[in-house]
Amino acid sequence: MDEEQLQELVLTALKLVRYDCEHQTAAGPLYLAEGTFDSPADELRAYIRQEYAAWAAAR
């Protein structure tokens, strides 16, 4: 994965975090009050996995 793809991936994850914060739609116990480009990768990764698991279970 090159740097541009990585940046796009992080920006997409941050969009989900912001949306969930604004609409209070987080699906699990892990809640990120604010996501920024400087957020730790482990926190973003865990949050995205949580949200994906909830989405996949609902399908």
PDB file with one MODEL, atoms N, CA, C and O in Angstrom:
MODEL        1
ATOM      1  N   MET A   1       0.854  -1.158   0.000  1.00  0.00           N
ATOM      2  CA  MET A   1       0.000   0.000   0.000  1.00  0.00           C
ATOM      3  C   MET A   1       0.906   1.229   0.000  1.00  0.00           C
ATOM      4  O   MET A   1       1.810   1.342   0.828  1.00  0.00           O
ATOM      5  N   ASP A   2       0.661   2.135  -0.922  1.00  0.00           N
ATOM      6  CA  ASP A   2       1.493   3.331  -0.963  1.00  0.00           C
ATOM      7  C   ASP A   2       0.936   4.414  -0.032  1.00  0.00           C
ATOM      8  O   ASP A   2      -0.143   4.259   0.539  1.00  0.00           O
ATOM      9  N   GLU A   3       1.671   5.488   0.110  1.00  0.00           N
ATOM     10  CA  GLU A   3       1.310   6.563   1.044  1.00  0.00           C
ATOM     11  C   GLU A   3      -0.042   7.190   0.713  1.00  0.00           C
ATOM     12  O   GLU A   3      -0.818   7.501   1.616  1.00  0.00           O
ATOM     13  N   GLU A   4      -0.325   7.376  -0.563  1.00  0.00           N
ATOM     14  CA  GLU A   4      -1.596   7.974  -0.974  1.00  0.00           C
ATOM     15  C   GLU A   4      -2.777   7.070  -0.610  1.00  0.00           C
ATOM     16  O   GLU A   4      -3.808   7.556  -0.145  1.00  0.00           O
ATOM     17  N   GLN A   5      -2.633   5.779  -0.817  1.00  0.00           N
ATOM     18  CA  GLN A   5      -3.690   4.834  -0.455  1.00  0.00           C
ATOM     19  C   GLN A   5      -3.900   4.812   1.057  1.00  0.00           C
ATOM     20  O   GLN A   5      -5.034   4.733   1.530  1.00  0.00           O
ATOM     21  N   LEU A   6      -2.823   4.880   1.801  1.00  0.00           N
ATOM     22  CA  LEU A   6      -2.914   4.900   3.257  1.00  0.00           C
ATOM     23  C   LEU A   6      -3.640   6.150   3.738  1.00  0.00           C
ATOM     24  O   LEU A   6      -4.492   6.066   4.623  1.00  0.00           O
ATOM     25  N   GLN A   7      -3.317   7.295   3.174  1.00  0.00           N
ATOM     26  CA  GLN A   7      -3.996   8.534   3.551  1.00  0.00           C
ATOM     27  C   GLN A   7      -5.488   8.465   3.238  1.00  0.00           C
ATOM     28  O   GLN A   7      -6.311   8.913   4.036  1.00  0.00           O
ATOM     29  N   GLU A   8      -5.838   7.912   2.093  1.00  0.00           N
ATOM     30  CA  GLU A   8      -7.242   7.773   1.715  1.00  0.00           C
ATOM     31  C   GLU A   8      -7.976   6.845   2.679  1.00  0.00           C
ATOM     32  O   GLU A   8      -9.122   7.103   3.047  1.00  0.00           O
ATOM     33  N   LEU A   9      -7.317   5.778   3.081  1.00  0.00           N
ATOM     34  CA  LEU A   9      -7.894   4.845   4.034  1.00  0.00           C
ATOM     35  C   LEU A   9      -8.161   5.526   5.379  1.00  0.00           C
ATOM     36  O   LEU A   9      -9.233   5.362   5.961  1.00  0.00           O
ATOM     37  N   VAL A  10      -7.189   6.282   5.861  1.00  0.00           N
ATOM     38  CA  VAL A  10      -7.357   6.985   7.131  1.00  0.00           C
ATOM     39  C   VAL A  10      -8.461   8.033   7.030  1.00  0.00           C
ATOM     40  O   VAL A  10      -9.267   8.163   7.952  1.00  0.00           O
ATOM     41  N   LEU A  11      -8.514   8.771   5.943  1.00  0.00           N
ATOM     42  CA  LEU A  11      -9.563   9.782   5.771  1.00  0.00           C
ATOM     43  C   LEU A  11     -10.952   9.153   5.750  1.00  0.00           C
ATOM     44  O   LEU A  11     -11.894   9.714   6.309  1.00  0.00           O
ATOM     45  N   THR A  12     -11.082   8.017   5.123  1.00  0.00           N
ATOM     46  CA  THR A  12     -12.367   7.319   5.096  1.00  0.00           C
ATOM     47  C   THR A  12     -12.762   6.856   6.492  1.00  0.00           C
ATOM     48  O   THR A  12     -13.924   6.976   6.882  1.00  0.00           O
ATOM     49  N   ALA A  13     -11.811   6.332   7.240  1.00  0.00           N
ATOM     50  CA  ALA A  13     -12.087   5.915   8.622  1.00  0.00           C
ATOM     51  C   ALA A  13     -12.517   7.110   9.465  1.00  0.00           C
ATOM     52  O   ALA A  13     -13.435   7.005  10.278  1.00  0.00           O
ATOM     53  N   LEU A  14     -11.856   8.237   9.270  1.00  0.00           N
ATOM     54  CA  LEU A  14     -12.207   9.434  10.043  1.00  0.00           C
ATOM     55  C   LEU A  14     -13.601   9.946   9.699  1.00  0.00           C
ATOM     56  O   LEU A  14     -14.292  10.485  10.564  1.00  0.00           O
ATOM     57  N   LYS A  15     -14.018   9.784   8.453  1.00  0.00           N
ATOM     58  CA  LYS A  15     -15.382  10.165   8.068  1.00  0.00           C
ATOM     59  C   LYS A  15     -16.397   9.348   8.846  1.00  0.00           C
ATOM     60  O   LYS A  15     -17.400   9.887   9.314  1.00  0.00           O
ATOM     61  N   LEU A  16     -16.146   8.045   8.989  1.00  0.00           N
ATOM     62  CA  LEU A  16     -17.051   7.195   9.755  1.00  0.00           C
ATOM     63  C   LEU A  16     -17.079   7.615  11.220  1.00  0.00           C
ATOM     64  O   LEU A  16     -18.150   7.697  11.821  1.00  0.00           O
ATOM     65  N   VAL A  17     -15.916   7.879  11.793  1.00  0.00           N
ATOM     66  CA  VAL A  17     -15.856   8.308  13.196  1.00  0.00           C
ATOM     67  C   VAL A  17     -16.642   9.595  13.385  1.00  0.00           C
ATOM     68  O   VAL A  17     -17.434   9.707  14.321  1.00  0.00           O
ATOM     69  N   ARG A  18     -16.432  10.561  12.511  1.00  0.00           N
ATOM     70  CA  ARG A  18     -17.139  11.841  12.634  1.00  0.00           C
ATOM     71  C   ARG A  18     -18.643  11.659  12.478  1.00  0.00           C
ATOM     72  O   ARG A  18     -19.425  12.242  13.229  1.00  0.00           O
ATOM     73  N   TYR A  19     -19.044  10.856  11.509  1.00  0.00           N
ATOM     74  CA  TYR A  19     -20.472  10.604  11.307  1.00  0.00           C
ATOM     75  C   TYR A  19     -21.089   9.979  12.559  1.00  0.00           C
ATOM     76  O   TYR A  19     -22.137  10.420  13.031  1.00  0.00           O
ATOM     77  N   ASP A  20     -20.433   8.956  13.087  1.00  0.00           N
ATOM     78  CA  ASP A  20     -20.949   8.288  14.281  1.00  0.00           C
ATOM     79  C   ASP A  20     -21.003   9.234  15.476  1.00  0.00           C
ATOM     80  O   ASP A  20     -21.939   9.169  16.273  1.00  0.00           O
ATOM     81  N   CYS A  21     -20.012  10.108  15.608  1.00  0.00           N
ATOM     82  CA  CYS A  21     -20.026  11.086  16.706  1.00  0.00           C
ATOM     83  C   CYS A  21     -21.194  12.062  16.554  1.00  0.00           C
ATOM     84  O   CYS A  21     -21.908  12.341  17.517  1.00  0.00           O
ATOM     85  N   GLU A  22     -21.379  12.569  15.352  1.00  0.00           N
ATOM     86  CA  GLU A  22     -22.441  13.545  15.104  1.00  0.00           C
ATOM     87  C   GLU A  22     -23.835  12.944  15.255  1.00  0.00           C
ATOM     88  O   GLU A  22     -24.752  13.616  15.727  1.00  0.00           O
ATOM     89  N   HIS A  23     -23.999  11.680  14.857  1.00  0.00           N
ATOM     90  CA  HIS A  23     -25.321  11.053  14.844  1.00  0.00           C
ATOM     91  C   HIS A  23     -25.515  10.017  15.959  1.00  0.00           C
ATOM     92  O   HIS A  23     -26.571   9.393  16.060  1.00  0.00           O
ATOM     93  N   GLN A  24     -24.495   9.846  16.782  1.00  0.00           N
ATOM     94  CA  GLN A  24     -24.529   8.889  17.888  1.00  0.00           C
ATOM     95  C   GLN A  24     -24.950   7.499  17.400  1.00  0.00           C
ATOM     96  O   GLN A  24     -25.880   6.891  17.931  1.00  0.00           O
ATOM     97  N   THR A  25     -24.245   7.018  16.384  1.00  0.00           N
ATOM     98  CA  THR A  25     -24.587   5.740  15.765  1.00  0.00           C
ATOM     99  C   THR A  25     -23.515   4.675  15.937  1.00  0.00           C
ATOM    100  O   THR A  25     -23.539   3.667  15.231  1.00  0.00           O
ATOM    101  N   ALA A  26     -22.581   4.869  16.849  1.00  0.00           N
ATOM    102  CA  ALA A  26     -21.560   3.846  17.086  1.00  0.00           C
ATOM    103  C   ALA A  26     -22.249   2.556  17.512  1.00  0.00           C
ATOM    104  O   ALA A  26     -23.196   2.582  18.298  1.00  0.00           O
ATOM    105  N   ALA A  27     -21.776   1.441  16.997  1.00  0.00           N
ATOM    106  CA  ALA A  27     -22.459   0.165  17.212  1.00  0.00           C
ATOM    107  C   ALA A  27     -21.947  -0.624  18.410  1.00  0.00           C
ATOM    108  O   ALA A  27     -22.595  -1.581  18.832  1.00  0.00           O
ATOM    109  N   GLY A  28     -20.830  -0.255  18.951  1.00  0.00           N
ATOM    110  CA  GLY A  28     -20.258  -1.064  20.023  1.00  0.00           C
ATOM    111  C   GLY A  28     -19.744  -0.231  21.180  1.00  0.00           C
ATOM    112  O   GLY A  28     -19.962   0.979  21.244  1.00  0.00           O
ATOM    113  N   PRO A  29     -19.061  -0.897  22.085  1.00  0.00           N
ATOM    114  CA  PRO A  29     -18.602  -0.207  23.294  1.00  0.00           C
ATOM    115  C   PRO A  29     -17.445   0.760  23.044  1.00  0.00           C
ATOM    116  O   PRO A  29     -17.263   1.709  23.808  1.00  0.00           O
ATOM    117  N   LEU A  30     -16.658   0.537  21.987  1.00  0.00           N
ATOM    118  CA  LEU A  30     -15.552   1.435  21.700  1.00  0.00           C
ATOM    119  C   LEU A  30     -16.103   2.679  21.032  1.00  0.00           C
ATOM    120  O   LEU A  30     -16.744   2.599  19.984  1.00  0.00           O
ATOM    121  N   TYR A  31     -15.855   3.819  21.634  1.00  0.00           N
ATOM    122  CA  TYR A  31     -16.378   5.073  21.107  1.00  0.00           C
ATOM    123  C   TYR A  31     -15.238   6.071  21.033  1.00  0.00           C
ATOM    124  O   TYR A  31     -14.573   6.329  22.036  1.00  0.00           O
ATOM    125  N   LEU A  32     -15.006   6.629  19.870  1.00  0.00           N
ATOM    126  CA  LEU A  32     -13.996   7.663  19.716  1.00  0.00           C
ATOM    127  C   LEU A  32     -14.697   9.011  19.722  1.00  0.00           C
ATOM    128  O   LEU A  32     -15.465   9.323  18.812  1.00  0.00           O
ATOM    129  N   ALA A  33     -14.434   9.800  20.740  1.00  0.00           N
ATOM    130  CA  ALA A  33     -15.087  11.100  20.860  1.00  0.00           C
ATOM    131  C   ALA A  33     -14.681  12.020  19.725  1.00  0.00           C
ATOM    132  O   ALA A  33     -15.456  12.877  19.300  1.00  0.00           O
ATOM    133  N   GLU A  34     -13.474  11.841  19.239  1.00  0.00           N
ATOM    134  CA  GLU A  34     -12.995  12.673  18.148  1.00  0.00           C
ATOM    135  C   GLU A  34     -11.897  11.936  17.417  1.00  0.00           C
ATOM    136  O   GLU A  34     -10.981  11.392  18.034  1.00  0.00           O
ATOM    137  N   GLY A  35     -11.990  11.919  16.130  1.00  0.00           N
ATOM    138  CA  GLY A  35     -10.946  11.300  15.345  1.00  0.00           C
ATOM    139  C   GLY A  35     -10.226  12.368  14.547  1.00  0.00           C
ATOM    140  O   GLY A  35     -10.858  13.223  13.928  1.00  0.00           O
ATOM    141  N   THR A  36      -8.925  12.318  14.563  1.00  0.00           N
ATOM    142  CA  THR A  36      -8.116  13.235  13.775  1.00  0.00           C
ATOM    143  C   THR A  36      -7.080  12.425  13.010  1.00  0.00           C
ATOM    144  O   THR A  36      -6.880  11.240  13.279  1.00  0.00           O
ATOM    145  N   PHE A  37      -6.436  13.063  12.073  1.00  0.00           N
ATOM    146  CA  PHE A  37      -5.431  12.372  11.280  1.00  0.00           C
ATOM    147  C   PHE A  37      -4.278  11.906  12.159  1.00  0.00           C
ATOM    148  O   PHE A  37      -3.532  11.003  11.781  1.00  0.00           O
ATOM    149  N   ASP A  38      -4.131  12.517  13.327  1.00  0.00           N
ATOM    150  CA  ASP A  38      -3.074  12.125  14.257  1.00  0.00           C
ATOM    151  C   ASP A  38      -3.536  11.084  15.274  1.00  0.00           C
ATOM    152  O   ASP A  38      -2.766  10.706  16.157  1.00  0.00           O
ATOM    153  N   SER A  39      -4.772  10.619  15.165  1.00  0.00           N
ATOM    154  CA  SER A  39      -5.269   9.594  16.081  1.00  0.00           C
ATOM    155  C   SER A  39      -4.420   8.339  15.957  1.00  0.00           C
ATOM    156  O   SER A  39      -3.973   7.995  14.863  1.00  0.00           O
ATOM    157  N   PRO A  40      -4.197   7.657  17.069  1.00  0.00           N
ATOM    158  CA  PRO A  40      -3.410   6.416  16.996  1.00  0.00           C
ATOM    159  C   PRO A  40      -4.059   5.400  16.049  1.00  0.00           C
ATOM    160  O   PRO A  40      -5.272   5.194  16.078  1.00  0.00           O
ATOM    161  N   ALA A  41      -3.242   4.783  15.226  1.00  0.00           N
ATOM    162  CA  ALA A  41      -3.745   3.815  14.251  1.00  0.00           C
ATOM    163  C   ALA A  41      -4.463   2.661  14.927  1.00  0.00           C
ATOM    164  O   ALA A  41      -5.461   2.166  14.403  1.00  0.00           O
ATOM    165  N   ASP A  42      -3.971   2.220  16.090  1.00  0.00           N
ATOM    166  CA  ASP A  42      -4.604   1.098  16.789  1.00  0.00           C
ATOM    167  C   ASP A  42      -6.037   1.437  17.186  1.00  0.00           C
ATOM    168  O   ASP A  42      -6.920   0.584  17.096  1.00  0.00           O
ATOM    169  N   GLU A  43      -6.277   2.659  17.620  1.00  0.00           N
ATOM    170  CA  GLU A  43      -7.629   3.062  18.007  1.00  0.00           C
ATOM    171  C   GLU A  43      -8.554   3.109  16.798  1.00  0.00           C
ATOM    172  O   GLU A  43      -9.683   2.622  16.857  1.00  0.00           O
ATOM    173  N   LEU A  44      -8.080   3.691  15.707  1.00  0.00           N
ATOM    174  CA  LEU A  44      -8.902   3.738  14.494  1.00  0.00           C
ATOM    175  C   LEU A  44      -9.190   2.335  13.981  1.00  0.00           C
ATOM    176  O   LEU A  44     -10.318   2.031  13.594  1.00  0.00           O
ATOM    177  N   ARG A  45      -8.176   1.486  13.976  1.00  0.00           N
ATOM    178  CA  ARG A  45      -8.335   0.120  13.483  1.00  0.00           C
ATOM    179  C   ARG A  45      -9.355  -0.645  14.315  1.00  0.00           C
ATOM    180  O   ARG A  45     -10.218  -1.330  13.768  1.00  0.00           O
ATOM    181  N   ALA A  46      -9.259  -0.530  15.628  1.00  0.00           N
ATOM    182  CA  ALA A  46     -10.202  -1.220  16.509  1.00  0.00           C
ATOM    183  C   ALA A  46     -11.621  -0.706  16.301  1.00  0.00           C
ATOM    184  O   ALA A  46     -12.573  -1.486  16.292  1.00  0.00           O
ATOM    185  N   TYR A  47     -11.760   0.588  16.137  1.00  0.00           N
ATOM    186  CA  TYR A  47     -13.083   1.167  15.932  1.00  0.00           C
ATOM    187  C   TYR A  47     -13.698   0.683  14.611  1.00  0.00           C
ATOM    188  O   TYR A  47     -14.869   0.305  14.569  1.00  0.00           O
ATOM    189  N   ILE A  48     -12.918   0.697  13.557  1.00  0.00           N
ATOM    190  CA  ILE A  48     -13.417   0.256  12.246  1.00  0.00           C
ATOM    191  C   ILE A  48     -13.783  -1.219  12.290  1.00  0.00           C
ATOM    192  O   ILE A  48     -14.802  -1.615  11.725  1.00  0.00           O
ATOM    193  N   ARG A  49     -12.977  -2.034  12.947  1.00  0.00           N
ATOM    194  CA  ARG A  49     -13.299  -3.467  13.073  1.00  0.00           C
ATOM    195  C   ARG A  49     -14.602  -3.663  13.833  1.00  0.00           C
ATOM    196  O   ARG A  49     -15.422  -4.503  13.461  1.00  0.00           O
ATOM    197  N   GLN A  50     -14.793  -2.894  14.894  1.00  0.00           N
ATOM    198  CA  GLN A  50     -16.028  -2.978  15.676  1.00  0.00           C
ATOM    199  C   GLN A  50     -17.236  -2.631  14.816  1.00  0.00           C
ATOM    200  O   GLN A  50     -18.237  -3.347  14.818  1.00  0.00           O
ATOM    201  N   GLU A  51     -17.137  -1.543  14.090  1.00  0.00           N
ATOM    202  CA  GLU A  51     -18.263  -1.109  13.263  1.00  0.00           C
ATOM    203  C   GLU A  51     -18.529  -2.088  12.119  1.00  0.00           C
ATOM    204  O   GLU A  51     -19.684  -2.353  11.789  1.00  0.00           O
ATOM    205  N   TYR A  52     -17.473  -2.622  11.515  1.00  0.00           N
ATOM    206  CA  TYR A  52     -17.646  -3.601  10.445  1.00  0.00           C
ATOM    207  C   TYR A  52     -18.297  -4.869  10.975  1.00  0.00           C
ATOM    208  O   TYR A  52     -19.184  -5.423  10.325  1.00  0.00           O
ATOM    209  N   ALA A  53     -17.874  -5.334  12.138  1.00  0.00           N
ATOM    210  CA  ALA A  53     -18.454  -6.538  12.721  1.00  0.00           C
ATOM    211  C   ALA A  53     -19.937  -6.352  12.986  1.00  0.00           C
ATOM    212  O   ALA A  53     -20.726  -7.263  12.740  1.00  0.00           O
ATOM    213  N   ALA A  54     -20.325  -5.193  13.479  1.00  0.00           N
ATOM    214  CA  ALA A  54     -21.743  -4.918  13.727  1.00  0.00           C
ATOM    215  C   ALA A  54     -22.513  -4.876  12.414  1.00  0.00           C
ATOM    216  O   ALA A  54     -23.621  -5.403  12.320  1.00  0.00           O
ATOM    217  N   TRP A  55     -21.930  -4.255  11.412  1.00  0.00           N
ATOM    218  CA  TRP A  55     -22.580  -4.179  10.095  1.00  0.00           C
ATOM    219  C   TRP A  55     -22.741  -5.582   9.497  1.00  0.00           C
ATOM    220  O   TRP A  55     -23.807  -5.926   8.987  1.00  0.00           O
ATOM    221  N   ALA A  56     -21.682  -6.382   9.563  1.00  0.00           N
ATOM    222  CA  ALA A  56     -21.730  -7.732   8.989  1.00  0.00           C
ATOM    223  C   ALA A  56     -22.729  -8.612   9.724  1.00  0.00           C
ATOM    224  O   ALA A  56     -23.414  -9.420   9.097  1.00  0.00           O
ATOM    225  N   ALA A  57     -22.824  -8.471  11.023  1.00  0.00           N
ATOM    226  CA  ALA A  57     -23.776  -9.276  11.818  1.00  0.00           C
ATOM    227  C   ALA A  57     -25.217  -8.908  11.493  1.00  0.00           C
ATOM    228  O   ALA A  57     -26.111  -9.750  11.583  1.00  0.00           O
ATOM    229  N   ALA A  58     -25.443  -7.671  11.120  1.00  0.00           N
ATOM    230  CA  ALA A  58     -26.800  -7.211  10.833  1.00  0.00           C
ATOM    231  C   ALA A  58     -27.270  -7.628   9.432  1.00  0.00           C
ATOM    232  O   ALA A  58     -28.454  -7.520   9.114  1.00  0.00           O
ATOM    233  N   ARG A  59     -26.364  -8.090   8.623  1.00  0.00           N
ATOM    234  CA  ARG A  59     -26.722  -8.457   7.236  1.00  0.00           C
ATOM    235  C   ARG A  59     -27.206  -9.848   7.147  1.00  0.00           C
ATOM    236  O   ARG A  59     -27.546 -10.315   6.060  1.00  0.00           O
TER     237      ARG A  59
ENDMDL
END
